[in-house]
Amino acid sequence: MAQWESLQQLHSSYSQQLHELYDRDGLPMDVRHYLAAWIEKQEWERAAQDLDFAMVLYQVLLENLDNQYSRFVQEELFLMQHNIRRYKQNFQRYQESPCTLAGMILWFLGKEKEILQTARLDEQVQGLKMDQSPMNTDTHKDLERQMAGLRNEVQCLEHTLICLEEQQDEFDFKYKTLQMEVMTDKAQQMQIQTLLNKLNECRKTLLSALTRLLDSCGLLQGVLVQGELADWQRRQQRACIGAPDDVCLDQLDKWFTGLARCLVQVLKFLKKLEELMGKLSYDQDPFKQQKPLQVRAETLLRDLLKSSFVVETQPSMPQGKGPLVLRTNVQFSVKARLLVKFPELNHSMKVTVSMDRDTPQVKGSRRFNVLGTSSKALTMAESQDGGLVADFRHLTLKEQKSGGGGKVVSEISLSVTEELHVISFKTNFELPDAEVVELQASSLPVVIISNSSQQQSAWVAVLWFSMLSESPKDVLFFANPPMAPWPVLAEMLSWQFLSSTGRGLESSQLDMIAHKLFDKQDNYDTCQISWARFSKENTAHANFTFWVWFDGILTMVKACLEEMWKDGFILGFVSKERVKRLLKKKLRGTFLLRFSESIKDGGVTFSWVDYTPDNEPDVKSVQPFTRTDLAQIPFHEIIRNFQLMEADNVPENPLLYLYPNIPKDQAFGKYYTDKCGEESPYVKYIRTKLVFVSKEGRLEAKSPQYSDMAEGAEAPPSQGELCGQTADGDAILKAAEAAMNDPLLSSTGRDADGDLLALLDQEEDFNSWDLLTLDGPQIDLTFQFDCAIGQL
């Protein structure tokens, strides 16, 4: 396709760029348009540098303008004749410098190409979004065609009705004229009868057209309500738990409004038919059969209005963990929306809020009152996209006193964070014939807590419900919660990271989690997990649940490691066995970052590979860093300043390459502070830490609670021993005194060192531990080894 043709087919935003381009003096758009084919075939780049060639093109350009002028003379286009003559006069100033004209035309063509390239790139990006967005499918294109067809049918019916009224007026005039004449002319009577027959046929045709239009409206309404609206509600429910789903209502708003206007127009047509029938009726008048059409149109409009009242934004607190978790006496917001907008709507629609309306009560369940401004008008003023909304921003919940509830209809007893409550909205819509239709909408079930410590349990209840519930109003869902299939659960877990940090979980990371939940399986797709095992029962060798562990890691990543996670530098969910497999064939100093499996509130550690004198890989890890540690010193600074004492007491950082082979400073350099080495503000802090480093696989005979430490140096946290906790002075003195009184150690520093080293060499039950930053002047080497034994 020619360049100029392509430019004319661009979206309006790019057309505006084209108009702005040709607002400049130089090449008029009329000349570009009428000489487009010739202009695009010429070698303007050569002409800009070759005077003789430029002169040839210049002369041909003037000839083409003369030819175009002649065409306009023949077509009697006076204005275009004037314009072309003026353009030719302007071009004549380039007679002495045709290369300048060629360069100018070349510049315009280049700018056109830039506009085209930008538009095509944007189309490609939009095409990718369309592939991912459920709001851009062939079904929706078909809906657009149907809506356009409805509008066209309505316009045709409006025209038909006007013609029918004129035809009836003609018949009425001639019939009354004939009645006034004394003589009866059979020819005139036949003419009147012909007019009546024609009028009767037109009435039948109009009613048939109205019937077909209502059939189309009914089918389209079914697709909108049962298909598109239901899909949007499901996407909204998924989006509440982190899914990257499109929940914009603009398109639905447009469709619902368009259909409602068609139905209102049909009701106006039917009312007009009643007026025409009142002026003229006869035996077997088709208009006498229009009453069922009116009932059907009113029913369709009434049902459409009831479906169009929705909760656009689900209840949420400003500082909550996520939507649908509310806390008593803490403000929350929620927004209701009517998807049907009538410009002629001349009455105020008030929306009122209530709690647990028409929902069954559960034994021992709490009841709540909604406080604040619980009644607001639907308006477009508070909407960013022109929707008709009622935005409630300052509502609170207060628990009713005991005995305030109604009759209990269920004997099921649920925990506080398994109680589901529904917030309801109600408004009235006044139809054109003064009939009032009551509209109701309900939020998704919310969990109501009274203390922030319940947030974690409440949020996982919301996740489980939104992930598995088939009915958005099933408040008894947790009376018998269903099992979660692993594919569904894996997707939800990935959404938690995606929504919090901008990066979801990869398949290898999900495989590690699946292995943790279901042990080793060839295929996890058929695996299922119960609600209790996911969120209530402790995992093996730990005193906390899987959800507490996972949520602790997510909270730690969001608070302390978000950028590193988003950049893909943290492998995170990787088993200790896989760490060995990944590192054993890598260069010395290759390390990776993984999450601890033994720390409740989230821990992160790094493992690296070294090689023995026999060239055997030796994988080592440090004791995990907790959220408390990372709040005091960034993880990238720990990696940057980490050192071990090597031979001859020379400190060395063993971390050289981030897995698979990225130089450490290349990977983390953008995070570093300006100061490094002794000037780093973190060095002094690091020197007060005790970071234990283990060689993999040396404490496998230890008790189960140390199994994680055995392969990854992840010992259970104890006071004063974890990295990230500054050593307490009194505790250090007491530990030192206790170590000096140990019968295994002598009272002198040098002998104590010798006895300890001998003991470590002789006893297989002890592991040799390397220590971080032994060069600090305030820490005694003997005391560090004593602490290591205390850890063991």
N, C-alpha and C positions, 0 to 999 in steps of 0.2 A: 504494500500500500504506500502511496506517495506520502511524503512527509507532511505536506499541508493538509491532506485528507485526515491523516492520523491526528493532527493537532485539533482539527475541528470536532473530533469525536471524544475529546477529553472531558473529564468531569468539570463542573463549573468552576471549581477552585483553580484548576490549571488553565482554563479558558481565561480567567481573570488575569493570570500571569501573562498570557499571550497578549491580552488587550493592553496591559501595562507596558509590555515590550514595544508595541507599535504606537504607543502614545508619544514615543520619541520622534524627533525630526530625523529624516533620513530616507527610510524606505516606507512609503505609505502602505497601509494594509490593503487598500484597493488594488494597488499595483501587484503586491504579493499574491493576492487572491486570483486575479484574472490572468496573470502571467506565471502561475505556480509551476506548471509543467515545464515551461521553458527555463525558468530560473533554476530549478533543481537539477537540470541536465548539464548546466554549464560548469566549466572549471574555474571557479572564482579565485581559488587559491593561486593558480598560475597567473590569472589576469592581474592579481594584486601585485605581481612582481614583473610582469612582462607588459611594457607600454603598448607595443603594437597589438598584442592579443587583446589587451584591455580596450583599446580603441575600437577593435572589431565588435566586441560584445556591447560596447556603448552604442554604436550605430544600430546594431540589431535591436537593442532595447528600445530606442526611439522609434524604429519601424514598427515594432510590436505595439507600442502605444498608439501609433497612427492607425493601425489595423483595428485595435480595440475601440478607438474613437469612431471609426466608420460603422462598426456594429451598433454602437449606441445611437448613432444617427438614424440608422435603419429601424431600430426598435423604438425610436422616439423617446429615449430616456434622457431628457434634457439635463437633469442634475448630474448624471454620470458623464455626459459630454463635457460639462463644465469642469468637473473634477479631473478627468483625464487630461484635458488641455492644460490645466494648471500644473499637474504633476510633470508633464513634459517640459514645461517652461522652467520648473525648478531643477530638473535633471540637466538642463543645458549649461548650468554653471560648472559641471564636471567635464566640459569639453576639453579643457586644457589639462585636466588631471583625472583621466578615466581610471587609473589605478586606485585612486582614493575611493571612487564609487565602488569598484570591485571589492576592495577591502571592507567597505561598509556593508555591502550585501553579504559577504562571507561572514562577518560578525553577527548579523541578524540570523543567518542560517545556523550558526553555531549555538546561539542562545536558544533557538527553537529545539535543537537536539537535546540540550540540557533539560529543557522542560519535559520533553518526551521521555528521556531516561529517568527523570525523577518520578514521573507519573507511572511508568512501567514498573519501577522498583517498588513503589507504594502498592501497586496492584498485586505484585507477587507476595508482598508481606500480608496484604489484606486477604489474599487467597489462602495463605497458610492459616490465618486466623479463622477464615470461613470453614476450612477443613476441620478445625478444632472446635468451632462454636456450633452448638446445637440450634442456634437461631438462624443459620444460613444453610439450608438444605433444599433439595428439590421440592420437598413438601411445602416449604414456606414460599418458594417461588410460585408454586401452584396456588397457594392461598392468596398471594398478591393478585394473580390473574383472576381468581374467583371474586375477590373484592372489587377489582376493576370492572368485571362483568356485572356485578350487582349494581354498581353505580350507573353503569350504562343502561341497564334495564329500567332503573328508576327514572332516568331522564327520558327514556322512550315512553314509559307509561305516563309521565307527566305531559309529554307532548300529545299522546293519544287521548288523554283525558280532556285536554283543551280542545282537540278536534271534535271529540264526542259532544262536548258542551255546545260548540258552535253548530254541530249537526242537529242537536236537539232544539236549539233556538230556531234554526231554519224550519224544522218540521213544525214547531209550535206556531210560528208566524203563519206559515202556509195553511195549516189546519184551521186556525182561527179565522183567517181570511176567507177560506172556503165556507165556513159556517155562517159568515156574514152575508154571503151572496144568496139571492133568492133562487137563482137557477142552479140546478145540480148538473154539473158537467162530469160525465163518466171519465173523461180523459183526466180531468183534475183529480177525481177520486182515485183513479189508478196511480196517478203521480204521488198522491198522499200515501197510498198503501205501499208504494215502492220505497218512499222515504222511511216509512215506519219499519218495513222489513230490513232495510239497510241499517237503521238505527238499532234494531233488535240484534242484528248480527254483530254490530260494533260493541254492543253491551256484552254479548257473550264472549267476544274476543278479549275484551278488557278483563272480564272476570277470569278467563283462562290464563291470561298473562299474569294476573295477580296471584293466582293459585301456584303457577310455576315459580314466581318470584318467592313466595313463602316457602315452597319446597326447597329452593336453593338456600334461603336464609336458614331453614331448619338444619340442612345438611352442614352448612358452614358453621353454624352455632355448635353443633355436635363436635366438629373437629376442633374448634377453638376451646370449648369448655372441657371436653373429655380428653382431648389430646394436648393442645398447646399449653393450656393453663395448668393441667395436671403435671405436665413435664416441667413447667416452670416451678411449681410447688416442690417437686422432687429435687430439682436443681438447687432451689433455695435451701432446702433441708440439708443437702450435702454441703453447700457453701458455708453453712453455719458451723460445720466441723472441719473447715479448711479446704474443701475441694475448690479447684480453680474454675468453677462453673460460672457462666454468664447468667446473672440474675436481673439484668436490666429489663424494665417493664415497658419501655417506649414502644416496641413493636406490638406487644399485646394491647397496649393502650390504643394504638392506632387502629388495630383490627376491631377491637370491641366497640370503640366509638363509631367506626364506619358502619358496622353491622347494626348498631342501635339506631343510628340515624336513618338507615334504610327502613327499619321496622317502623320508626315513627312516621316516616314519609308514607309508608303503606297505610298506616292508620289514618293519615290525613286524606289519602285517596279514597279510602272506604267511607270516610265522613262526607266527602264530596259526592260520592255515589248516592248517599242517603238524601242529600240536597237535591240532586237531579231526579231521584225517584219521587221526591215530594212534589216536584213540579210536573212530572209526567210519569204515569205508570199505567199499566194495562195488563190484561190477562196474560199469564205465562211470562211476565216480566223477569228477565234473568237477575235483575238487581234484588229481587225478593229473596234470592238464595245467597246473598252476600254476608248474612249474619255469622255463619260458621267461620268465614274468613276473618272477620273481625275478632272473634273469640280466639282463633288460632294466633293471630298477630299479637294480640294482647298477652297471651300466654308465653309466646316466644320472648317478647320484650321483658316481661316480668321475670322469667327465668334467667335471661341474660343479665339483667341488673343484679339479681341476687348473686350470680356467680362472679360478677365484676368487682365486688367489694372484697378486698384482700388485705392481708398484713404485708406491707412492702418491706419493712425492716423489723425483724424479730426483736423481742425484748432483750436489752443488754445493759450492763452497768459500764460506766466509763473506764473503770480500772479492773474489770472482771477478767477472768481467764479466757472467757469466750462468751458468745451470746447464749441465752436460755438458762444461765445461772444467775439468780437474783438473790440479794441478801436483804433481810428485813431492815427497815429504817435507813436504807441506802438508796439514793435516787437512781432510777433507770429510765431509759427512753424506749419508745416504740412508735412505729408509724403505720397508719392505715391509709389505704388508697382506693379510690373509685376509678375503675378503668374506663368509665363512660363519661365523656365530657360533652355537655350541650352548651353552646354559647348563649342560647335563649333561656338557660336555667335561671329563673328569677326568684328562687326561694333559698334561704339559708339551710344547709344540711348540717345538723349537729350530730357529732359522734360521741357516744358515751362509752365508758370503759367499765367493765365489771370483772369479777374473779370467780372462777370455777362455776360458771353458769351452766346448768344442765349437765354436769359431769357427776358420775357416781362417787359417793364417798367411800373411803376405805377405813376399816377399823383403826382407830387411834390416829387418823390423819388430821393434820392441822387445817384450820380455815383462816383466810386472810381478808383484810379490807384493803381496798386501793385508796390511797390518800394522795392529795394534790389536785391539780386541775384535771378532773376526770371527764370533762366535757369540752370539746373543741369543734369549731366549724371546719368543714372541708373547704380548702382554699388552694389556689395555685400559687399564692404569694410565698409559701414556705417550701416550694418544690424547686429544685435546681433544673429539672427537665420539663417543667410545665405540667406536671401531673396534678390531679385533684386530690390533695392529701390532708390528713389531720395528723400533725406531728406532736406527739406527747413527749416532752423532754424532761419533766421533773416529777415523775410519779414515784411513790414509795409504797411499800407493803408493810402492814402491821398485823401481827397475828392476833386472832380473836381469842378472847378468854375462854377457858374451858366451859363446855356446855353450850357454846354458841353455835355449834354445827347443827345440821339437820339430821334426819333419820339415816342411820348407817345401812347401806344396802349390800355391803360386802363384809365378810368376816376375815378377809385377807389382811395381814399385818405386814407393813413395809417399813424399812428404815427411813430416816429423814431424807437421805440423799437418793432414795428410790421412789419417793413420793413425786408424782407428776401433777402439775397444776396447769390450767388453761386460762389465759386472759382473753376475754371476749369483747367485741365491739359491736355497737348497734347504731343504725341511723335510719332515716325514712326518706324515701324518694317519692316525689309527687309527680305522677304522670300528667300528660297534657289534659286528660279528661278529669283531672282532680282526684283520681284514685291514688291512694298512698300505699306504697310497697315498702315493707320493713326489710331492711338489709342487715345481715349479720356476718361477722367474720371472727375467726379464732386464731390465736397464735399457736405455734407449735408448743408442745408441753414444756414447761419450765421446771427447774429444780430450785427450791427456795431454801436457803441456808440462813443461819443466824450468826455464824462465826466464820471468819476467814479460813480457819483450819479445815473447814469442810469443803473448801473450793475444789481440791484435787479429786475427792470422791464424787462430788456433784458433777464435775466436768466429764469424768469417765462415764457416768450414767447418761449424760447427754450424748456422748459419742456412741455408746452402745445402742441407745434408742434410735438416733438419727441414722445409724448405719444399717439397722436390721428391721425397724418397724415398718409394717405394711400399711398401718393406719395412723395418720398424724394426730388423731384424737384418742388413741388408746392409752388412757391414763393408768390402766392396770397392767401395763406392759411388763413390769418387773415382778408381777405375781408369778409369771412363768416365762422368764426371759429365754429367748432362743439361743442356740449355739451359733457361733460366728465362724463361717468358712474362712480358711486362711487367705484365699485371694481377696476377699472383701476386707478382712482385717488388715492385710498388708497394705492395701490401697489407703485405708484410713490412717494407718501409722505414718505412711509417707506424707499424707496431707498435713499432719501435725508439724512436720519439719518444713514443708513447703510454705505453709501459711505463716509460720513464725520467723523463718530465716530466709525464705526465697529459694531454698534448695531442698528437694525431696530426697527420699532414700533410693539408692540404686539397688539393682537386683541382688548383687552380692551381699549387700548390707542386710537386705530383707531375708536372704537365705540364712545368715547367721542368727537372726532373731527367730526364724522358724525352727532352726536347730535347737535353740535354747528352749523353745516352747514344746516342741514335739519330738526331740531327739533326732537322730539321724534317720532320714527317709529318702527314698529314691525320688519321690514326687510329693510335694507338700500341698498340691492343689485340692486333694480330697480330705485334708486334715481339718478338724474343727476344734474349737476351744469354747469352754463354757464361761458364762458370766462370772461365776464364783472363782474359777481357776485364774481368770484374767485379772480380776480386781480385788479378790477377797482372800485367796489362799496364798501363803508365802511360797516363794520358789525354793527349789532344793538348795540346801546349804546356806540359806539366808533367812533373815527374820523380817522380810518385807515382800510385798507382792510384785508381780511383773510390772503392773502399771506404775507403781510408785518408783520402781527403778527406771523405767523408760521415761516417765515424766520428769524425774530428777535430772536425767541427762539432757532432755529437751530444754529445761529451764536453765541449766548451766550453759548450754550452747548459745541460747538466746542472750544470756546476760554477759558472757565472757568470751565466746569463741565464734560469734556470728560471722564475721568477715572471713576468718580462716575456713569455716565450714562452707560458706557460700563459694569460696574460691576452689573448693574441692581438695584442700590440703589435709583434711582429717578423714582418714579411712573409717574411724569411729567404730562401727559395729563389725568387728572382726574377731574371730575366736583366736585363742592363744596358739592352737595347733596350726591355724592358717598363717599366723604371724611367722612361725618357724619356716613354713613352706615358702612364703613370699621372700623372706630375707636370706635364706641359707645360700642362695646362689648369687647374691648381690655383692657389690664392692664393699670393702670394709668401711664402716661408718654410715652405711645406708640405714635409715630409720623411718619408722612410720608412727602415726598417732592413732591411738585406740582408746575406747571407753572402758572404764573399769566395770567388772561384773559383780563386784562385792561391796560397792559403796552405795548407800541408799539414796543420797541426794545428788548423785552424779559425780563421777571422777574421770579424769583423763590422764593418760600416761603415754610415754614413748618407749619403744623398743628399738634396739639397734643391733647390728651384727658386727662381731669382731672375729678374729681368727686366731686359733691356738698355734703354738710353734709347729704343730703337725699339720697345719693348714686345714684344720677342722673348723666349721662355722660355730661360733659361740654367741647365741642370742641373749642379750641382757635387757632388763627393763628397770625403770625406776618406780618407786612407790607412787601411786596415783596422786594427782593434785586435785583438790576439791574446789568447789565454788568459792569457799572462804579464801583459799590460797590464791586463786586467780583474781579475786577482787583486790588483793594487795599487790600482786605482781602479774603483769600480763604473761600469757603463756609463751608468746613469741620471745619475750625477754628471758624467760627461763631457758628456752631452747638456745637462744643466742649466747647466754653466759654460762651454760652448764659446763662443768669441768670435772675431771677425775684425776687423781694422782697416779701418774704412771711411773715408770722406772726413774730413779734418781730424784724422786719427789718433784717432778716437773708436771705442773697441771696441764691437762689437755682436754679439749672438747671433742668427745668421740662422735658427735653428730655432724656428719659431713654432707650427706645427700638425702633429701627427702625422697621416699619411695615414689617412683621406681628409680630415678637417677637425676633428680633436680638438685643442683647445688643449693645448700641450705640458705645462703644469703640471697640467692636469686629468688627463691620461693618466698622468704619471709622479710626480705629487705624493705619492702614498702611499709611494713608495720613498725620497723625499728624506730626508736627515739634517736635524736641527733647525737647524743653522747653515748660513748661506748667505753669498754674497758674500765679502768679505775674511776673514770669520770661518770660512769653510768649511775643514776640514782638508785638502781636496783642491786648493785653489787654488794653494798653493805648489808642489805636485807637478805640476800642470798646466803651470805656468810653466816647468818644466824640459823640457817635451816639444817635439818638432818634429813637428807634424802638417801634412802637405802637402795642399793643397786644389787640385783641378784643375777647370777648365771642361771639360765633356764634349766629346769628339771633337777634341782638339787635337794628339794625338801619334800619329795613325793611321799615320804613315809609319815609326814606330819598329819595331824588331825584334820577332819574335813573342813573346818572353818578356815584353815590355812591353805587349802588347795589352790585357791586363786593366787595367793602369794607365791606358791611353789613354782608356778609357771610364769607368773608375770609380776612377782614382787608386790602383790596387792594385798597387804595384810589388813585385817580389820582395824579401823581407826581406833587409836587410843590416845589419851591426853598427853600432849607434849611430844608425840612421836611422828605425826604426819607432817609431810612437807607442806608449808603454807601456814604453820602455826609458830609464832615466835616463841622461843624458849623462855620459860619463866625463870627468873634468877633463883628464887628460893627452891624451886623444883630441881634445878641443876645442882645446887649445893647438896640437897638431900640425896639425890641420885649418886653424886660423887662420894658422899660419906658412906652410903650403903655399899658402893662398889669397893671402897677401900677396906671395909670391914668384912668383905667376902672372904671366907677361909681359902678360896681357890687363888686369891690374889695376895701378893705381898704388899707391905705398907709403903714401899718406895715406888716412885713413878717408873724408874727404869726397870726395876725387877717386875713390877706389875705388867709392864709391856711385854717383857720376855715370857713371863708365865702365861699371859693371855695368848700370845702367838703360839707358844708350845701347845697349849690346850687346843687351839683351833686346828693345829696341824695333826694332833693325835686323835681327836674325837670326830667320828664320821657323822654324828648326829648334828653337828654344827655346820653351818654354811659360811663360807668366807664372804664378807660384805665389803664392797667398796663404798666410800663415802664422798659426798659432794663437798667441794671447797674446803680442803683441809689446811689451806694457807692462811686462814683468818687468824690474826694475832690473839683474839679473845677466846679461842677454843683450843683446848688441850687435846692432843691426839689420843692419849690414854682414855680420856673421858668419852671420846666419841666411840671407841671400841666398847667401853663399858655399856654405853647406851645401846649399841648394836646387840650386845648379849641380852640386855634387858628386853629388847624387842623380840628376840628369839624366845 
